[in-house]
Amino acid sequence: MLFGIFLALYVTGLNVAGWTSPLRVPAAEHETVTRVVMQKPGDPEKIIESEYTRLKNRGTREGLELFIARHPDHPLADKAREDIKRLYD
C-alpha cells in the first residue's frame, strides 16, 4: 500500500524526497516541453573501422584480441590476427 501512495504522488508530479515525475505536464504557459529526436544510426562499417583503429591504438595484444572476439568474421579481424602475429609472436 505504501508503494501505491508513493507511485500516485510520483505520477501526479508532487515532489516527494526530491523526486520529480517525468510524466508531469507543464503547469503554466511559460513552461516548455523539450522533445528528443533520435539520431539516425551511423554506417556500421565505419563504426567497426573506428573500433578497430581505437583498439589497435591501445597498443596491446588484448585490444586486438577483443576486436577479433567482437567481429570474428569481419575482414579487419584477419588484419588484427596478422597484426598480432607480426607484433607479438
N, C-alpha and C positions, 0 to 999 in steps of 0.2 A: 504494500500500500504506500509506503514511504517513497518507493521508486516512482509510483504513479504521480504522486504530488510533485516531485522534482521534475518529472517529464512534462507535466502540464505547465509548470512555471517556466521551464526552458522553452517550450514551443510558443508560449504566449509572449516571450521576449522579456520577461521580468528578470532583472539581474539578481541572481542568487549566487553568492560566494564567487563573484567575479565572472560568472558565465554570461555569455551573450548568445542569443539564438541566431543562427544563420537564416532562420525562417521568418525573422521579423520583417514586417512590411514597414516602409518609411512612414513615420508618424506625421510629418509635415511636408509641405510642398517643397521646401528648400533642401530636403534630403535627396540625395541622388542614389541611384542603383547602378552599380558597376557590373557590366557584363563581361564575361571572359570568353574569348574566342580561341578555340584550339588551333594551333598551327598545323599546317599540313606536314605530314611526316617527310623526313628527308629521304634522299636517294639511298637505298640500302647499301649499294655498292660503295658509295663514298663513305658511309658510316663505317663499314668494315675496313676500308682502306685507312681511315683515320685511326681506327682502333689498332690496326697492325703497326702503323707508324708510332703511335703513342707507346705501345708495349715494347716495340723494338728500341725506342729511345730510352727506355729504362736501363738498357744495357745489361740485362740479366737473362740467363737461360730460362728462369721461371716465367718471365714475361712472355717469351716466345712460346713456351710450353702452354701457357694459359691461352694464348691466341689459338694454338692448334686444338686445344680441348674445346674451345668455343666454336670453332669453324673448321672441323676436320676435313671437309670435302672442298673447301674453297681453294682456288689456285694460290692464294697468298699463304695458305698453310704449307704448301710444298716449298715455297720460298722460305718460310720460317724454319722448316726442317733443314733446308740447305744451310741457313744461317747458323743453326745450332751445330751442325756438323763442321762447318768452316771455323766457327769461333770457339767451340767448346770441346770438340773431340780431337 
